[in-house]
Amino acid sequence: MAEKDKKEAKGQPNAVVRFYKETAGELRKVSWPTREEAWKLTMIVLVVLVLMAAFLGGIDYIGGLGLDFLLGV
């Protein structure tokens, strides 16, 4: 029985090789952004990052002031 399984599997690539072949095939189908699109999207991410950091920093600062007031520090 084991010999039969080996013969059937012999014609097929192993799982790792099949994974990389399928991955390469899928990557060929991807619609990659142009350099200009990538730059604009990167700038959007950075702007949102800075705004969220400022917002969360402000909330943290106000919360710290409130806690100091409550504790009488």
The first five atom37 places (N, CA, C, CB, O) and aatype in JSON, in Angstrom:
{
  "aatype": [12, 0, 6, 11, 3, 11, 11, 6, 0, 11, 7, 5, 14, 2, 0, 19, 19, 1, 13, 18, 11, 6, 16, 0, 7, 6, 10, 1, 11, 19, 15, 17, 14, 16, 1, 6, 6, 0, 17, 11, 10, 16, 12, 9, 19, 10, 19, 19, 10, 19, 10, 12, 0, 0, 13, 10, 7, 7, 9, 3, 18, 9, 7, 7, 10, 7, 10, 3, 13, 10, 10, 7, 19],
  "atom_mask": [
    [1, 1, 1, 1, 1],
    [1, 1, 1, 1, 1],
    [1, 1, 1, 1, 1],
    [1, 1, 1, 1, 1],
    [1, 1, 1, 1, 1],
    [1, 1, 1, 1, 1],
    [1, 1, 1, 1, 1],
    [1, 1, 1, 1, 1],
    [1, 1, 1, 1, 1],
    [1, 1, 1, 1, 1],
    [1, 1, 1, 0, 1],
    [1, 1, 1, 1, 1],
    [1, 1, 1, 1, 1],
    [1, 1, 1, 1, 1],
    [1, 1, 1, 1, 1],
    [1, 1, 1, 1, 1],
    [1, 1, 1, 1, 1],
    [1, 1, 1, 1, 1],
    [1, 1, 1, 1, 1],
    [1, 1, 1, 1, 1],
    [1, 1, 1, 1, 1],
    [1, 1, 1, 1, 1],
    [1, 1, 1, 1, 1],
    [1, 1, 1, 1, 1],
    [1, 1, 1, 0, 1],
    [1, 1, 1, 1, 1],
    [1, 1, 1, 1, 1],
    [1, 1, 1, 1, 1],
    [1, 1, 1, 1, 1],
    [1, 1, 1, 1, 1],
    [1, 1, 1, 1, 1],
    [1, 1, 1, 1, 1],
    [1, 1, 1, 1, 1],
    [1, 1, 1, 1, 1],
    [1, 1, 1, 1, 1],
    [1, 1, 1, 1, 1],
    [1, 1, 1, 1, 1],
    [1, 1, 1, 1, 1],
    [1, 1, 1, 1, 1],
    [1, 1, 1, 1, 1],
    [1, 1, 1, 1, 1],
    [1, 1, 1, 1, 1],
    [1, 1, 1, 1, 1],
    [1, 1, 1, 1, 1],
    [1, 1, 1, 1, 1],
    [1, 1, 1, 1, 1],
    [1, 1, 1, 1, 1],
    [1, 1, 1, 1, 1],
    [1, 1, 1, 1, 1],
    [1, 1, 1, 1, 1],
    [1, 1, 1, 1, 1],
    [1, 1, 1, 1, 1],
    [1, 1, 1, 1, 1],
    [1, 1, 1, 1, 1],
    [1, 1, 1, 1, 1],
    [1, 1, 1, 1, 1],
    [1, 1, 1, 0, 1],
    [1, 1, 1, 0, 1],
    [1, 1, 1, 1, 1],
    [1, 1, 1, 1, 1],
    [1, 1, 1, 1, 1],
    [1, 1, 1, 1, 1],
    [1, 1, 1, 0, 1],
    [1, 1, 1, 0, 1],
    [1, 1, 1, 1, 1],
    [1, 1, 1, 0, 1],
    [1, 1, 1, 1, 1],
    [1, 1, 1, 1, 1],
    [1, 1, 1, 1, 1],
    [1, 1, 1, 1, 1],
    [1, 1, 1, 1, 1],
    [1, 1, 1, 0, 1],
    [1, 1, 1, 1, 1]
  ],
  "atom_positions": [
    [[0.82, -1.2, 0.0], [0.0, 0.0, 0.0], [0.87, 1.26, 0.0], [-0.94, 0.0, 1.21], [0.53, 2.23, -0.67]],
    [[1.96, 1.25, 0.73], [2.83, 2.41, 0.8], [3.5, 2.68, -0.55], [3.9, 2.22, 1.89], [3.73, 3.83, -0.91]],
    [[3.8, 1.62, -1.3], [4.42, 1.79, -2.61], [3.47, 2.48, -3.58], [4.86, 0.45, -3.17], [3.89, 3.27, -4.42]],
    [[2.2, 2.17, -3.45], [1.19, 2.78, -4.32], [1.12, 4.29, -4.05], [-0.19, 2.12, -4.1], [1.03, 5.09, -4.98]],
    [[1.14, 4.68, -2.76], [1.1, 6.1, -2.4], [2.33, 6.84, -2.93], [1.0, 6.27, -0.87], [2.22, 7.98, -3.38]],
    [[3.48, 6.2, -2.87], [4.71, 6.82, -3.36], [4.65, 7.03, -4.86], [5.93, 5.96, -3.01], [5.1, 8.06, -5.37]],
    [[4.08, 6.07, -5.57], [3.97, 6.18, -7.03], [3.01, 7.31, -7.41], [3.51, 4.86, -7.64], [3.27, 8.04, -8.36]],
    [[1.9, 7.44, -6.67], [0.94, 8.5, -6.97], [1.53, 9.87, -6.67], [-0.35, 8.29, -6.17], [1.31, 10.82, -7.42]],
    [[2.27, 9.98, -5.59], [2.84, 11.27, -5.18], [4.05, 11.64, -6.03], [3.22, 11.24, -3.71], [4.43, 12.81, -6.07]],
    [[4.65, 10.67, -6.69], [5.87, 10.93, -7.45], [5.65, 11.93, -8.58], [6.41, 9.63, -8.01], [6.55, 12.72, -8.88]],
    [[4.5, 11.93, -9.21], [4.23, 12.82, -10.32], [3.87, 14.23, -9.9], [0.0, 0.0, 0.0], [3.85, 15.14, -10.73]],
    [[3.6, 14.44, -8.62], [3.19, 15.75, -8.13], [4.33, 16.38, -7.33], [1.91, 15.64, -7.26], [5.05, 15.67, -6.62]],
    [[4.51, 17.71, -7.42], [5.54, 18.36, -6.6], [5.12, 18.33, -5.13], [5.78, 19.81, -7.07], [3.93, 18.22, -4.81]],
    [[6.11, 18.42, -4.26], [5.75, 18.4, -2.84], [5.03, 19.69, -2.46], [7.01, 18.21, -1.96], [4.92, 20.62, -3.27]],
    [[4.54, 19.73, -1.23], [3.68, 20.84, -0.8], [4.39, 22.18, -0.84], [3.16, 20.59, 0.6], [3.78, 23.19, -1.18]],
    [[5.67, 22.21, -0.5], [6.41, 23.47, -0.47], [6.57, 24.03, -1.87], [7.79, 23.28, 0.19], [6.35, 25.22, -2.1]],
    [[6.95, 23.19, -2.8], [7.13, 23.63, -4.19], [5.81, 24.1, -4.77], [7.72, 22.49, -5.06], [5.74, 25.12, -5.44]],
    [[4.74, 23.35, -4.49], [3.41, 23.73, -4.99], [2.98, 25.07, -4.4], [2.37, 22.64, -4.64], [2.4, 25.91, -5.1]],
    [[3.27, 25.28, -3.1], [2.92, 26.54, -2.45], [3.6, 27.72, -3.15], [3.31, 26.51, -0.96], [2.94, 28.71, -3.46]],
    [[4.91, 27.61, -3.41], [5.62, 28.71, -4.05], [5.17, 28.94, -5.49], [7.11, 28.45, -4.02], [5.11, 30.08, -5.94]],
    [[4.86, 27.89, -6.2], [4.36, 28.06, -7.57], [3.0, 28.75, -7.58], [4.26, 26.69, -8.27], [2.76, 29.64, -8.4]],
    [[2.13, 28.35, -6.67], [0.8, 28.98, -6.59], [0.92, 30.44, -6.14], [-0.11, 28.19, -5.63], [0.2, 31.3, -6.63]],
    [[1.83, 30.7, -5.22], [2.04, 32.07, -4.75], [2.54, 32.95, -5.88], [3.03, 32.1, -3.58], [2.06, 34.07, -6.05]],
    [[3.49, 32.46, -6.66], [4.01, 33.23, -7.78], [2.89, 33.5, -8.8], [5.18, 32.49, -8.45], [2.81, 34.59, -9.36]],
    [[2.05, 32.51, -9.02], [0.93, 32.69, -9.95], [-0.04, 33.76, -9.47], [0.0, 0.0, 0.0], [-0.53, 34.55, -10.26]],
    [[-0.31, 33.77, -8.17], [-1.22, 34.78, -7.62], [-0.6, 36.17, -7.67], [-1.6, 34.43, -6.17], [-1.3, 37.15, -7.92]],
    [[0.7, 36.27, -7.43], [1.36, 37.58, -7.46], [1.37, 38.17, -8.88], [2.8, 37.45, -6.94], [1.42, 39.39, -9.04]],
    [[1.33, 37.33, -9.88], [1.25, 37.84, -11.25], [-0.1, 38.49, -11.53], [1.5, 36.71, -12.26], [-0.2, 39.34, -12.42]],
    [[-1.13, 38.1, -10.78], [-2.47, 38.63, -10.98], [-2.7, 39.96, -10.25], [-3.5, 37.62, -10.53], [-3.69, 40.64, -10.49]],
    [[-1.79, 40.31, -9.35], [-1.97, 41.5, -8.52], [-1.87, 42.76, -9.36], [-0.94, 41.53, -7.39], [-1.01, 42.87, -10.23]],
    [[-2.75, 43.72, -9.08], [-2.68, 45.02, -9.73], [-1.85, 45.94, -8.84], [-4.12, 45.61, -9.98], [-2.36, 46.5, -7.87]],
    [[-0.57, 46.09, -9.17], [0.34, 46.87, -8.34], [0.11, 48.36, -8.57], [1.8, 46.49, -8.65], [-0.14, 48.78, -9.7]],
    [[0.2, 49.18, -7.5], [0.01, 50.63, -7.67], [1.21, 51.24, -8.38], [-0.21, 51.31, -6.29], [2.33, 50.72, -8.34]],
    [[0.95, 52.36, -9.04], [2.06, 53.09, -9.67], [2.86, 53.77, -8.57], [1.54, 54.13, -10.72], [2.43, 53.81, -7.42]],
    [[4.02, 54.3, -8.93], [4.86, 54.99, -7.95], [4.11, 56.19, -7.36], [6.19, 55.45, -8.61], [4.19, 56.44, -6.15]],
    [[3.38, 56.91, -8.2], [2.63, 58.08, -7.74], [1.52, 57.67, -6.77], [2.03, 58.84, -8.94], [1.33, 58.31, -5.74]],
    [[0.79, 56.61, -7.1], [-0.27, 56.12, -6.2], [0.31, 55.67, -4.86], [-1.04, 54.97, -6.86], [-0.25, 55.96, -3.81]],
    [[1.43, 54.95, -4.92], [2.06, 54.48, -3.69], [2.51, 55.65, -2.82], [3.25, 53.57, -4.01], [2.35, 55.62, -1.6]],
    [[3.06, 56.69, -3.45], [3.51, 57.87, -2.71], [2.32, 58.57, -2.04], [4.26, 58.85, -3.64], [2.4, 58.95, -0.87]],
    [[1.22, 58.75, -2.78], [0.04, 59.41, -2.21], [-0.54, 58.6, -1.05], [-1.03, 59.6, -3.29], [-0.9, 59.17, -0.02]],
    [[-0.63, 57.3, -1.21], [-1.16, 56.45, -0.15], [-0.25, 56.47, 1.08], [-1.35, 55.02, -0.65], [-0.73, 56.43, 2.21]],
    [[1.05, 56.52, 0.86], [2.0, 56.6, 1.97], [1.81, 57.91, 2.73], [3.44, 56.47, 1.46], [1.85, 57.92, 3.96]],
    [[1.62, 58.99, 2.01], [1.41, 60.29, 2.66], [0.11, 60.28, 3.48], [1.38, 61.42, 1.61], [0.06, 60.84, 4.58]],
    [[-0.93, 59.66, 2.95], [-2.19, 59.57, 3.69], [-1.98, 58.8, 4.99], [-3.28, 58.88, 2.83], [-2.46, 59.22, 6.04]],
    [[-1.26, 57.69, 4.92], [-1.0, 56.89, 6.11], [-0.21, 57.71, 7.13], [-0.23, 55.6, 5.75], [-0.53, 57.67, 8.32]],
    [[0.8, 58.44, 6.69], [1.62, 59.23, 7.61], [0.81, 60.36, 8.25], [2.82, 59.82, 6.88], [0.96, 60.63, 9.44]],
    [[-0.05, 61.01, 7.48], [-0.88, 62.09, 8.03], [-1.85, 61.53, 9.08], [-1.67, 62.81, 6.9], [-2.01, 62.12, 10.15]],
    [[-2.49, 60.41, 8.77], [-3.41, 59.8, 9.72], [-2.65, 59.35, 10.97], [-4.14, 58.61, 9.08], [-3.16, 59.48, 12.08]],
    [[-1.46, 58.84, 10.8], [-0.63, 58.42, 11.93], [-0.32, 59.59, 12.85], [0.66, 57.78, 11.43], [-0.45, 59.47, 14.07]],
    [[0.09, 60.72, 12.28], [0.42, 61.89, 13.09], [-0.83, 62.42, 13.79], [1.05, 62.99, 12.21], [-0.78, 62.76, 14.98]],
    [[-1.95, 62.5, 13.08], [-3.18, 62.99, 13.69], [-3.65, 62.09, 14.83], [-4.27, 63.1, 12.63], [-4.06, 62.58, 15.88]],
    [[-3.59, 60.79, 14.64], [-4.01, 59.87, 15.69], [-3.06, 59.94, 16.88], [-4.09, 58.44, 15.14], [-3.51, 59.85, 18.03]],
    [[-1.77, 60.08, 16.64], [-0.81, 60.2, 17.73], [-1.08, 61.46, 18.54], [0.63, 60.2, 17.2], [-1.04, 61.44, 19.77]],
    [[-1.36, 62.57, 17.86], [-1.67, 63.82, 18.55], [-2.97, 63.68, 19.35], [-1.78, 64.98, 17.55], [-3.05, 64.11, 20.5]],
    [[-3.98, 63.08, 18.74], [-5.26, 62.89, 19.42], [-5.09, 62.03, 20.67], [-6.28, 62.24, 18.47], [-5.55, 62.4, 21.75]],
    [[-4.44, 60.88, 20.52], [-4.26, 59.98, 21.67], [-3.34, 60.61, 22.72], [-3.7, 58.63, 21.21], [-3.55, 60.42, 23.92]],
    [[-2.34, 61.35, 22.28], [-1.47, 62.06, 23.23], [-2.26, 63.09, 24.02], [0.0, 0.0, 0.0], [-2.05, 63.24, 25.22]],
    [[-3.15, 63.81, 23.35], [-3.99, 64.8, 24.02], [-4.93, 64.15, 25.02], [0.0, 0.0, 0.0], [-5.09, 64.65, 26.14]],
    [[-5.55, 63.05, 24.62], [-6.44, 62.32, 25.53], [-5.65, 61.84, 26.75], [-7.11, 61.12, 24.8], [-6.14, 61.93, 27.88]],
    [[-4.45, 61.33, 26.53], [-3.61, 60.85, 27.63], [-3.24, 62.0, 28.57], [-2.34, 60.17, 27.08], [-3.28, 61.85, 29.79]],
    [[-2.88, 63.13, 28.0], [-2.5, 64.29, 28.81], [-3.68, 64.78, 29.65], [-1.98, 65.44, 27.92], [-3.53, 65.03, 30.84]],
    [[-4.84, 64.9, 29.03], [-6.04, 65.36, 29.74], [-6.42, 64.34, 30.83], [-7.23, 65.56, 28.75], [-6.79, 64.72, 31.95]],
    [[-6.34, 63.07, 30.5], [-6.62, 62.04, 31.5], [-5.65, 62.09, 32.66], [0.0, 0.0, 0.0], [-6.05, 61.89, 33.81]],
    [[-4.38, 62.36, 32.37], [-3.39, 62.49, 33.44], [-3.69, 63.68, 34.34], [0.0, 0.0, 0.0], [-3.57, 63.58, 35.56]],
    [[-4.08, 64.8, 33.73], [-4.44, 65.98, 34.53], [-5.65, 65.68, 35.41], [-4.75, 67.19, 33.6], [-5.67, 66.05, 36.59]],
    [[-6.64, 65.01, 34.85], [-7.83, 64.65, 35.63], [-7.49, 63.71, 36.78], [0.0, 0.0, 0.0], [-8.02, 63.87, 37.88]],
    [[-6.62, 62.75, 36.54], [-6.23, 61.82, 37.58], [-5.43, 62.53, 38.67], [-5.41, 60.68, 36.99], [-5.62, 62.27, 39.85]],
    [[-4.54, 63.44, 38.26], [-3.78, 64.23, 39.24], [-4.72, 65.06, 40.1], [-2.75, 65.15, 38.54], [-4.53, 65.18, 41.31]],
    [[-5.74, 65.63, 39.47], [-6.72, 66.43, 40.22], [-7.48, 65.57, 41.22], [-7.72, 67.11, 39.26], [-7.66, 65.97, 42.37]],
    [[-7.92, 64.38, 40.79], [-8.67, 63.48, 41.67], [-7.83, 62.97, 42.83], [-9.19, 62.3, 40.88], [-8.34, 62.8, 43.93]],
    [[-6.55, 62.74, 42.59], [-5.67, 62.2, 43.64], [-5.07, 63.31, 44.49], [-4.54, 61.37, 43.01], [-4.46, 63.04, 45.53]],
    [[-5.25, 64.56, 44.07], [-4.72, 65.7, 44.82], [-3.22, 65.83, 44.73], [0.0, 0.0, 0.0], [-2.58, 66.3, 45.67]],
    [[-2.64, 65.43, 43.61], [-1.17, 65.53, 43.43], [-0.8, 66.88, 42.89], [-0.66, 64.43, 42.48], [0.39, 67.15, 42.67]]
  ]
}
